[in-house]
Amino acid sequence: MAVKGLITDIKRYAIHDGPGIRTTVFFKGCPLNCLWCHNPECISPGKDLMYFEYKCIACGLCVKTCPEGILKLTGKGIEIDYQLCNYCEECSEICPSSALEIKGRLYSVPDLLAEIEKDLLFYDSSEGGVTFSGGEPLAQPGFLLEILQECRMGKIHTVLDTSGFAPREVLASVMAYVDIFYYDLKFADLAEQERFTGSNSDLALNNLEMLCREGRGKDIVIRFAVIPGITDTEENVKGLMEALPSLDGPGEIHLLPYHDVREKFRRLGREFMLGELETPRRDKIEDLGRKFSAIGLKVKANI
């Protein structure tokens, strides 16, 4: 049976996910559960239902259609019992305003490749390509490997945006077909990592070291999410600054400031556990940039 992959979104004309103009494909499923996740709809390995309240016209069609009876029309919009949803998609299909949306669609490798190839002209004119993000693409290793191989055969430039949390053999199996790795580093301390992501594994640093030993260090861009009071603490930054210079290769780091994602969690029927975090101030990002520059990294900050 042909392997299929569960995809949440395909973002076209992406200009911040690698060189040139790119198509970013978001894979469903992640071994981490970062409390600040900017794509919480990609965390679970199965489908999710999202409710966009601002789109709702309160027509009630979804309530009448739902076979499980989990939707209720109120004066504030639709109330959803997310725990009982079986993701049959009937509500999203009948909704005239697209206020209800199922996140997670199965693609075959040929179907996804066809979507990617729609943007070939943009790749050719900008030296762009496709970026596989998520979630964690390595959580669907068979599908990822096949689509990477197809992209290599078609001479389509590839970026793998990964947390590195996957068995070493999985990363090793796709390594030769990836042009650039966007490697997300979060914590130097495993206790803090477990507190905020749910994992106390040292896979991320170990796999990063493996890539560097295999001569792929020059193809790695470190990505660091700046989460106020969590990842940007003096202790965590110091720990990462001590670890990175020992690696052979990575010469660039992207600083990614936190942006408010509470609304995304609410649309999924989930509680956002970190309260009212604020976007880091410009001077904080600039200070972090100076620190990472001091250890020889080229810094790019999305301020």
Secondary structure, DSSP 8 states (H G I E B T S, - for coil): ---EEEEEEEEEEESSSSSSSEEEEEES--S---TT-S-GGGTSSS-EEEE-GGG-----HHHHH-TT--EEEETTEEEE-GGG-----HHHHH-TT--EEEE-EEEEHHHHHHHHHTTHHHHHHHT-EEEEESS-GGGSHHHHHHHHHHHHHTT-EEEEEE---S-HHHHHHHGGG-SEEEEEE--SSHHHHHHHHS----HHHHHHHHHHHTT-GGGEEEEEEE-TTTTSSHHHHHHHHHHGGGSSS--EEEEEE----HHHHHHTT---TT-S-----HHHHHHHHHHHHHTT-EEEE--
